[in-house]
């Protein structure tokens, strides 16, 4: 019984072990199948990096030939879908463009470097998947080169050479606006354009550069000349101020000296006047000696004043000569500058002529542009030359006119100052004489006495050649009981009192009273005028 039970348990154990073995096998097989299916499915889940575009083709959404993904992930269905990659790395394309026709029909060389890449917008990625999928970098570059060559030639043909060379930003903007739509059609975008150089076979661009350099040099030389002119003007003004201040100080010193001398002379004159009043009873000889001494003093003062004025005039003449020498040196410097400027202009003109001669030997299709350049360039150069010469001539005339005006002004000012000083000193001398004499009448008499000897000598010289050896009087009667000779002598006697009065009032000469009384005691005669009215005639009528 026990053995039977033992066998049954053993059979049951064997059956359990077999069942477990089969269950374990089945589980292992299921796991193998699961992982075998999971690994291929996981390999079909593609993640797109940032520098690539994932293109899934095969079965796609309605209206699309492929699905493009940038920066994400997607599951590629086995058997009905597949995938490929497009690189977003920039591609540099060298474009050695030569002989492109510009708007002036001048062939130019524009070597440049274009940087392109596949775009990341949905439309551009779709175009790239259609046009560039499966191509290597060289093949992509070849397609882009053809597009860039054509569009670059088109842009150059629509612009003038001067605009291309002067306004690079506008040129690049035109290239970008014309090229980007064409590149997007094949899935590319323009990243950068680098124009290496712009040249032409005819030398037109070189001539433009030489012209611009010439204008810049002329402008710089004009600015330097202007600054030199301003510097010279400031130096001249400083020299003029210094001369004026020195002359003013000298004038003040001379005025102070003259005022001291004047006060001294006035004081001496006052003392002399007081002494003359106190010595009224002195002899005439003493008074004559005093007057002679005063006269010599005035002569000495006048002589000193004249020497001072002469010294001032000499100083003014030296100043005028110095200013004239400065003007001459300025004119020499200006002439040297003008000569060098003309030489530079001649060199620039020669270079322009060479450029135009070289352009004249170009191909026949550039004849029209060459003729226009040959006509415009000399005309502009000649115009600039004429403008510069006219401005230089006007500046020269203005400087010369200013110099002449300054010299004339300085001369007239010096003459005016000299005349003013002479008249001022003469007025001061007359004022001192009047003050010394006590009144203007006494001073006038004194001056008349000083010149009386000269007047007498002049009068004597006037009648020195007249001979008075004999006087013959022809008498043919008279009127009113008197002869003509008596009337003549009577008339002479009547003129004596007015003459004596004039001598006394003007010269201070006293005439004996007997002569005056002789004329005053003459009888009064009555005559009849033409209208029958009586006319009184006496010796006082002439007074």
C-alpha positions as CSV (number, residue, x, y, z in Angstrom):
1,X,0.0,0.0,0.0
2,X,2.8,2.3,1.1
3,X,4.8,1.5,-2.0
4,X,1.8,2.1,-4.2
5,X,1.4,5.5,-2.7
6,X,5.0,6.2,-3.2
7,X,5.0,5.4,-6.8
8,X,1.9,7.5,-7.3
9,X,3.6,10.5,-5.7
10,X,6.7,10.0,-7.8
11,X,4.6,9.9,-11.0
12,X,2.8,13.0,-9.9
13,X,6.1,14.8,-9.2
14,X,7.5,13.8,-12.6
15,X,4.3,15.1,-14.3
16,X,4.6,18.4,-12.4
17,X,8.2,18.8,-13.4
18,X,7.4,18.2,-17.1
19,X,4.6,20.8,-16.9
20,X,6.8,23.4,-15.4
21,X,9.4,22.7,-18.0
22,X,6.9,23.2,-20.8
23,X,5.6,26.4,-19.2
24,X,9.1,27.8,-18.8
25,X,9.9,27.0,-22.4
26,X,6.7,28.7,-23.6
27,X,7.5,31.8,-21.5
28,X,11.0,32.0,-22.9
29,X,9.8,31.6,-26.4
30,X,7.2,34.4,-25.9
31,X,9.9,36.7,-24.5
32,X,12.3,35.9,-27.4
33,X,9.5,36.7,-29.9
34,X,8.6,39.9,-28.0
35,X,12.1,41.2,-27.9
36,X,12.7,40.1,-31.4
37,X,9.8,42.2,-32.5
38,X,10.6,45.1,-30.2
39,X,14.2,45.7,-31.3
40,X,13.3,46.2,-35.0
41,X,10.4,48.3,-34.2
42,X,12.6,50.5,-31.9
43,X,15.1,50.9,-34.7
44,X,12.4,52.3,-36.9
45,X,11.7,55.2,-34.5
46,X,14.0,58.0,-35.7
47,X,15.1,61.1,-33.8
48,X,16.2,64.1,-35.9
49,X,19.2,66.2,-34.7
50,X,19.3,70.0,-35.0
51,X,21.8,70.0,-38.0
52,X,19.8,67.6,-40.1
53,X,16.4,67.2,-41.7
54,X,14.6,63.8,-41.5
55,X,12.8,63.0,-44.8
56,X,10.2,60.1,-44.5
57,X,9.0,59.0,-47.9
58,X,6.7,56.3,-49.1
59,X,3.3,56.5,-47.6
60,X,2.6,60.1,-46.6
61,X,-0.3,62.4,-45.9
62,X,-2.7,63.3,-48.6
63,X,-1.2,65.9,-51.0
64,X,2.4,65.4,-49.8
65,X,5.2,63.3,-51.4
66,X,7.2,63.1,-48.2
67,X,7.2,64.2,-44.6
68,X,10.1,66.5,-43.5
69,X,11.0,66.8,-39.8
70,X,13.5,69.1,-38.2
71,X,14.3,68.9,-34.5
72,X,11.8,66.2,-33.6
73,X,11.2,62.4,-33.9
74,X,8.9,60.1,-35.9
75,X,8.2,56.4,-36.4
76,X,9.0,55.0,-39.8
77,X,6.6,52.3,-40.7
78,X,8.4,49.2,-41.9
79,X,7.8,48.0,-45.4
80,X,5.6,50.9,-46.5
81,X,7.9,53.8,-45.4
82,X,11.6,54.7,-45.5
83,X,13.7,57.6,-44.5
84,X,16.7,59.7,-45.6
85,X,18.7,62.6,-44.2
86,X,19.4,66.1,-45.5
87,X,22.3,68.0,-44.0
88,X,21.9,71.6,-42.9
89,X,25.6,72.4,-42.9
90,X,26.4,75.7,-44.8
91,X,27.9,75.3,-48.2
92,X,30.4,77.9,-49.5
93,X,30.4,78.5,-53.2
94,X,33.1,80.5,-55.0
95,X,31.7,82.4,-57.9
96,X,34.5,83.7,-60.1
97,X,32.2,85.9,-62.3
98,X,34.1,87.7,-65.1
99,X,33.0,89.8,-68.0
100,X,29.4,90.6,-66.7
101,X,27.8,93.5,-68.6
102,X,26.7,96.4,-66.4
103,X,24.0,99.0,-67.2
104,X,26.6,101.0,-69.2
105,X,27.5,98.0,-71.3
106,X,30.9,97.8,-69.5
107,X,32.1,94.3,-68.6
108,X,33.1,94.0,-64.9
109,X,34.6,91.2,-62.9
110,X,32.9,90.5,-59.6
111,X,34.5,87.5,-57.8
112,X,32.5,86.6,-54.7
113,X,31.8,83.9,-52.2
114,X,28.2,82.8,-51.5
115,X,27.2,80.8,-48.4
116,X,24.0,78.7,-48.8
117,X,22.3,75.9,-46.9
118,X,19.1,73.9,-46.9
119,X,16.2,75.9,-45.3
120,X,14.2,74.8,-42.3
121,X,10.8,76.2,-43.3
122,X,8.3,73.6,-44.3
123,X,8.0,74.7,-48.0
124,X,11.8,74.9,-48.4
125,X,12.3,71.5,-46.8
126,X,9.7,70.0,-49.2
127,X,11.5,71.5,-52.2
128,X,14.9,70.2,-50.9
129,X,13.4,66.8,-50.4
130,X,12.2,66.8,-54.0
131,X,15.3,68.4,-55.7
132,X,18.3,67.6,-53.5
133,X,17.5,64.3,-51.7
134,X,20.3,61.8,-52.4
135,X,22.7,64.3,-53.8
136,X,26.1,64.9,-52.3
137,X,27.6,68.3,-51.5
138,X,29.4,68.7,-54.8
139,X,26.2,68.1,-56.7
140,X,24.2,70.5,-54.6
141,X,27.0,73.1,-55.1
142,X,26.9,72.6,-58.9
143,X,23.1,73.3,-59.0
144,X,23.4,76.4,-56.8
145,X,26.3,77.8,-58.9
146,X,24.3,77.8,-62.1
147,X,21.5,79.7,-60.3
148,X,23.9,82.2,-58.7
149,X,25.7,82.9,-61.9
150,X,22.5,83.7,-63.8
151,X,21.0,85.9,-61.1
152,X,24.3,87.7,-60.4
153,X,24.6,88.6,-64.0
154,X,21.1,89.9,-64.1
155,X,21.6,92.1,-61.0
156,X,24.8,93.6,-62.5
157,X,23.1,94.3,-65.8
158,X,20.5,96.4,-63.9
159,X,23.0,98.6,-62.1
160,X,25.6,101.2,-63.0
161,X,29.2,100.6,-62.1
162,X,29.4,103.6,-59.8
163,X,26.3,102.4,-57.9
164,X,27.8,98.9,-57.5
165,X,31.2,100.3,-56.3
166,X,29.8,103.1,-54.1
167,X,26.7,101.5,-52.5
168,X,27.6,97.9,-51.7
169,X,24.6,97.5,-49.3
170,X,22.2,98.3,-52.1
171,X,24.1,95.9,-54.4
172,X,23.9,93.1,-51.8
173,X,20.2,93.8,-51.2
174,X,19.5,93.5,-54.9
175,X,21.4,90.2,-55.0
176,X,19.5,88.8,-52.1
177,X,16.1,89.9,-53.4
178,X,16.8,88.4,-56.8
179,X,18.6,85.2,-55.7
180,X,16.6,83.9,-52.7
181,X,13.4,83.1,-54.6
182,X,15.3,81.0,-57.1
183,X,17.3,79.2,-54.4
184,X,14.1,78.4,-52.4
185,X,12.8,76.6,-55.5
186,X,15.5,73.9,-55.0
187,X,15.3,74.0,-51.2
188,X,18.2,76.4,-50.4
189,X,18.4,79.7,-48.6
190,X,21.1,82.4,-48.9
191,X,23.1,82.9,-45.7
192,X,25.8,85.3,-46.7
193,X,27.3,87.1,-49.7
194,X,30.9,88.3,-49.7
195,X,32.0,90.4,-52.7
196,X,35.8,89.8,-52.9
197,X,36.5,92.6,-55.4
198,X,34.9,94.6,-58.2
199,X,37.2,95.4,-61.3
200,X,36.8,96.1,-64.9
201,X,39.0,95.6,-67.9
202,X,38.7,99.1,-69.1
203,X,40.0,100.8,-66.0
204,X,36.8,102.7,-65.4
205,X,36.7,101.9,-61.6
206,X,40.4,102.8,-61.2
207,X,39.6,106.2,-62.9
208,X,36.7,106.7,-60.5
209,X,39.0,105.9,-57.5
210,X,41.7,108.3,-58.8
211,X,39.0,111.0,-59.2
212,X,37.7,110.5,-55.6
213,X,41.3,110.5,-54.3
214,X,42.1,113.7,-56.2
215,X,39.0,115.4,-54.8
216,X,39.8,114.3,-51.3
217,X,43.4,115.6,-51.7
218,X,42.2,118.9,-53.0
219,X,39.7,119.3,-50.2
220,X,42.5,118.4,-47.6
221,X,44.8,120.9,-49.2
222,X,42.1,123.6,-49.2
223,X,41.5,122.9,-45.5
224,X,45.2,123.2,-44.7
225,X,45.5,126.4,-46.7
226,X,42.4,127.8,-44.9
227,X,44.0,127.0,-41.5
228,X,47.3,128.5,-42.5
229,X,45.4,131.6,-43.6
230,X,43.6,131.8,-40.3
231,X,46.9,131.4,-38.4
232,X,48.6,134.1,-40.4
233,X,45.6,136.4,-39.8
234,X,45.8,135.8,-36.1
235,X,49.5,136.5,-36.0
236,X,49.1,139.7,-38.0
237,X,46.3,140.8,-35.7
238,X,48.5,140.1,-32.6
239,X,51.3,142.1,-34.2
240,X,49.0,144.9,-34.9
241,X,47.6,144.9,-31.4
242,X,51.2,144.9,-30.0
243,X,52.2,147.8,-32.2
244,X,49.0,149.8,-31.2
245,X,49.6,149.2,-27.5
246,X,53.2,150.2,-27.7
247,X,52.3,153.3,-29.7
248,X,49.6,154.1,-27.1
249,X,52.0,153.7,-24.2
250,X,54.5,155.9,-26.0
251,X,51.8,158.5,-26.6
252,X,50.8,158.5,-23.0
253,X,54.4,158.9,-21.9
254,X,54.9,161.8,-24.4
255,X,51.7,163.4,-23.3
256,X,52.7,163.2,-19.6
257,X,56.1,164.7,-20.4
258,X,54.5,167.5,-22.5
259,X,52.0,168.2,-19.7
260,X,54.8,168.5,-17.1
261,X,56.7,170.8,-19.5
262,X,53.5,172.8,-20.0
263,X,52.9,173.2,-16.3
264,X,56.5,174.2,-15.9
265,X,56.2,176.7,-18.7
266,X,52.9,178.0,-17.3
267,X,54.4,178.4,-13.9
268,X,57.5,180.2,-15.3
269,X,55.2,182.4,-17.3
270,X,53.2,183.3,-14.2
271,X,56.3,184.1,-12.3
272,X,57.5,186.2,-15.2
273,X,54.2,188.0,-15.3
274,X,54.3,188.7,-11.5
275,X,57.8,189.9,-11.8
276,X,56.9,192.1,-14.8
277,X,53.9,193.6,-12.8
278,X,56.2,194.2,-9.8
279,X,58.8,195.9,-11.9
280,X,56.5,198.3,-13.8
281,X,58.9,201.1,-13.1
282,X,61.9,199.3,-14.5
283,X,63.5,200.4,-17.6
284,X,62.3,199.5,-21.1
285,X,65.5,197.7,-21.8
286,X,64.8,195.4,-18.9
287,X,61.3,194.7,-20.3
288,X,62.8,194.0,-23.7
289,X,65.3,191.5,-22.3
290,X,62.5,189.7,-20.4
291,X,60.3,189.5,-23.6
292,X,63.3,188.3,-25.6
293,X,63.9,185.5,-23.0
294,X,60.3,184.5,-23.2
295,X,60.4,184.4,-27.0
296,X,63.5,182.2,-26.9
297,X,61.8,179.9,-24.4
298,X,58.7,179.5,-26.7
299,X,61.0,178.9,-29.7
300,X,62.7,176.1,-27.8
301,X,59.4,174.6,-26.7
302,X,58.1,174.7,-30.3
303,X,61.3,173.2,-31.6
304,X,61.0,170.3,-29.0
305,X,57.4,169.7,-30.0
306,X,58.4,169.6,-33.7
307,X,61.1,167.1,-32.9
308,X,58.7,164.9,-30.9
309,X,56.2,164.9,-33.8
310,X,58.9,164.0,-36.3
311,X,60.0,161.1,-34.1
312,X,56.4,159.8,-33.9
313,X,56.1,160.1,-37.7
314,X,59.4,158.1,-38.1
315,X,58.0,155.4,-35.8
316,X,54.8,155.2,-37.7
317,X,56.8,154.9,-41.0
318,X,58.8,152.0,-39.5
319,X,55.6,150.2,-38.5
320,X,54.1,150.7,-42.0
321,X,57.3,149.3,-43.6
322,X,57.1,146.2,-41.3
323,X,53.5,145.6,-42.2
324,X,54.3,146.0,-45.9
325,X,57.1,143.4,-45.6
326,X,54.7,141.0,-43.8
327,X,52.2,141.4,-46.7
328,X,55.0,140.6,-49.2
329,X,56.0,137.4,-47.4
330,X,52.3,136.3,-47.2
331,X,52.0,136.9,-51.0
332,X,55.1,134.8,-51.6
333,X,53.9,131.9,-49.5
334,X,50.5,132.1,-51.2
335,X,52.2,132.0,-54.7
336,X,54.3,129.0,-53.7
337,X,51.1,127.2,-52.4
338,X,49.3,127.9,-55.6
339,X,52.2,126.7,-57.7
340,X,52.3,123.3,-55.9
341,X,48.6,123.0,-56.1
342,X,48.7,123.6,-59.9
343,X,51.4,120.9,-60.2
344,X,49.2,118.4,-58.3
345,X,46.2,119.2,-60.5
346,X,48.3,118.7,-63.6
347,X,49.5,115.2,-62.3
348,X,45.9,114.2,-61.6
349,X,44.8,115.5,-65.0
350,X,47.6,113.4,-66.6
351,X,46.5,110.3,-64.8
352,X,42.9,110.9,-65.9
353,X,44.1,111.3,-69.5
354,X,46.0,108.0,-69.3
355,X,42.9,106.2,-68.0
356,X,40.7,107.6,-70.8
357,X,43.4,106.6,-73.4
358,X,43.4,103.1,-72.0
359,X,39.5,103.0,-72.1
360,X,39.6,104.2,-75.7
361,X,41.4,101.0,-76.8
362,X,38.7,98.7,-75.3
363,X,36.3,96.6,-77.3
364,X,33.8,98.2,-79.8
365,X,30.8,97.5,-77.6
366,X,32.2,99.9,-74.9
367,X,32.7,102.7,-77.3
368,X,29.5,104.6,-76.2
369,X,30.5,104.5,-72.5
370,X,34.1,105.4,-73.2
371,X,33.1,108.4,-75.2
372,X,30.7,109.6,-72.5
373,X,33.5,109.1,-69.9
374,X,36.0,110.9,-72.1
375,X,33.6,113.9,-72.4
376,X,32.4,114.0,-68.8
377,X,35.7,113.5,-67.0
378,X,37.7,116.4,-68.7
379,X,34.7,118.7,-68.4
380,X,34.3,118.0,-64.7
381,X,38.1,118.4,-64.2
382,X,38.1,121.6,-66.1
383,X,35.1,122.8,-64.1
384,X,36.8,122.0,-60.8
385,X,40.0,123.7,-62.1
386,X,38.1,126.9,-63.1
387,X,36.3,126.9,-59.8
388,X,39.5,126.5,-57.8
389,X,41.3,129.2,-59.9
390,X,38.3,131.6,-59.5
391,X,38.2,131.1,-55.7
392,X,42.0,131.5,-55.5
393,X,41.9,134.7,-57.6
394,X,39.0,136.1,-55.5
395,X,40.9,135.2,-52.3
396,X,44.1,136.8,-53.6
397,X,42.2,140.0,-54.6
398,X,40.5,140.1,-51.2
399,X,43.8,139.7,-49.3
400,X,45.5,142.4,-51.5
401,X,42.6,144.8,-51.0
402,X,42.7,144.2,-47.3
403,X,46.4,144.8,-47.3
404,X,46.1,148.0,-49.3
405,X,43.2,149.2,-47.1
406,X,45.2,148.5,-44.0
407,X,48.2,150.4,-45.3
408,X,46.1,153.4,-46.5
409,X,44.3,153.4,-43.1
410,X,47.6,153.3,-41.2
411,X,49.1,156.1,-43.3
412,X,46.0,158.3,-43.0
413,X,45.8,157.6,-39.3
414,X,49.4,158.5,-38.8
415,X,49.0,161.7,-40.8
416,X,45.9,162.6,-38.8
417,X,47.6,161.9,-35.6
418,X,50.5,164.1,-36.7
419,X,48.3,167.0,-37.7
420,X,46.2,166.6,-34.5
421,X,49.4,166.7,-32.4
422,X,50.7,169.8,-34.2
423,X,47.4,171.6,-33.9
424,X,47.0,170.5,-30.3
425,X,50.5,171.7,-29.4
426,X,50.0,174.9,-31.3
427,X,46.7,175.5,-29.4
428,X,48.4,174.7,-26.1
429,X,51.1,177.2,-27.0
430,X,48.6,179.9,-27.9
431,X,46.7,179.2,-24.7
432,X,49.9,179.5,-22.6
433,X,50.7,182.8,-24.4
434,X,47.2,184.2,-23.7
435,X,47.5,183.0,-20.1
436,X,50.9,184.6,-19.7
437,X,49.8,187.9,-21.3
438,X,46.6,188.1,-19.3
439,X,44.1,188.5,-22.2
440,X,43.7,187.6,-25.8
441,X,44.1,191.2,-26.9
442,X,47.5,191.5,-25.2
443,X,48.6,188.2,-26.7
444,X,47.6,189.4,-30.2
445,X,49.5,192.6,-29.7
446,X,52.5,190.6,-28.6
447,X,52.4,188.4,-31.6
448,X,52.0,191.4,-33.9
449,X,55.1,193.0,-32.3
450,X,57.1,189.9,-32.9
451,X,56.2,190.1,-36.6
452,X,56.4,193.9,-36.9
453,X,60.0,193.9,-37.9
454,X,59.2,191.3,-40.6
455,X,56.3,193.4,-41.9
456,X,58.4,196.5,-42.0
457,X,61.2,194.7,-43.8
458,X,58.7,193.3,-46.3
459,X,57.1,196.8,-46.9
460,X,60.5,198.4,-47.2
461,X,61.5,195.7,-49.7
462,X,58.4,196.3,-51.7
463,X,59.1,200.1,-52.2
464,X,62.9,199.8,-52.2
465,X,63.0,200.1,-56.0
466,X,60.9,203.3,-56.1
467,X,62.9,206.5,-56.4
468,X,61.7,209.7,-54.6
469,X,64.3,212.1,-55.8
470,X,61.8,214.6,-57.0
471,X,57.9,214.9,-56.7
472,X,56.2,216.9,-59.4
473,X,52.6,218.1,-58.7
474,X,50.4,219.3,-61.5
475,X,47.9,221.7,-60.2
476,X,44.9,222.7,-62.3
477,X,42.7,224.4,-59.8
478,X,40.4,223.2,-57.1
479,X,36.9,223.5,-55.6
480,X,35.4,225.3,-52.6
481,X,38.4,227.7,-52.5
482,X,41.1,225.0,-52.1
483,X,43.6,223.5,-54.5
484,X,43.8,219.9,-55.4
485,X,47.2,219.6,-53.6
486,X,45.8,221.0,-50.4
487,X,42.9,218.6,-50.7
488,X,45.3,215.7,-51.1
489,X,47.3,216.6,-48.1
490,X,44.2,217.2,-46.1
491,X,42.9,213.8,-47.0
492,X,46.2,212.2,-45.9
493,X,46.0,214.0,-42.6
494,X,42.4,212.8,-42.0
495,X,43.6,209.2,-42.5
496,X,46.1,209.5,-39.7
497,X,43.7,209.1,-36.7
498,X,42.2,205.8,-37.9
499,X,45.7,204.5,-38.6
500,X,46.9,205.6,-35.2
501,X,43.9,203.9,-33.5
502,X,44.7,200.7,-35.4
503,X,48.3,200.8,-34.3
504,X,47.3,201.4,-30.8
505,X,44.6,198.7,-30.7
506,X,46.5,196.0,-32.6
507,X,50.2,196.7,-32.1
508,X,50.0,198.7,-28.8
509,X,52.0,201.6,-30.3
510,X,51.3,205.0,-28.8
511,X,51.4,208.0,-31.3
512,X,52.0,211.5,-30.1
513,X,48.7,213.3,-29.4
514,X,49.7,216.3,-31.5
515,X,49.2,214.4,-34.7
516,X,45.8,213.3,-33.6
517,X,44.8,216.8,-32.5
518,X,45.9,218.2,-35.8
519,X,43.5,216.0,-37.7
520,X,40.7,216.5,-35.3
521,X,40.8,220.4,-35.4
522,X,40.2,220.4,-39.2
523,X,37.1,222.4,-40.1
524,X,33.9,220.6,-41.1
525,X,32.9,221.1,-44.7
526,X,29.5,220.5,-46.2
527,X,29.1,219.2,-49.6
528,X,26.0,218.4,-51.7
529,X,25.3,214.8,-52.7
530,X,23.9,213.9,-56.0
531,X,20.3,214.0,-54.6
532,X,20.8,217.5,-53.2
533,X,21.1,216.4,-49.5
534,X,23.9,217.9,-47.4
535,X,26.7,215.6,-46.4
536,X,28.9,216.3,-43.3
537,X,32.6,215.6,-43.8
538,X,35.0,215.7,-41.0
539,X,38.2,214.1,-39.8
540,X,36.2,211.7,-37.5
541,X,34.3,210.2,-40.5
542,X,37.1,207.7,-41.1
543,X,37.3,206.6,-37.5
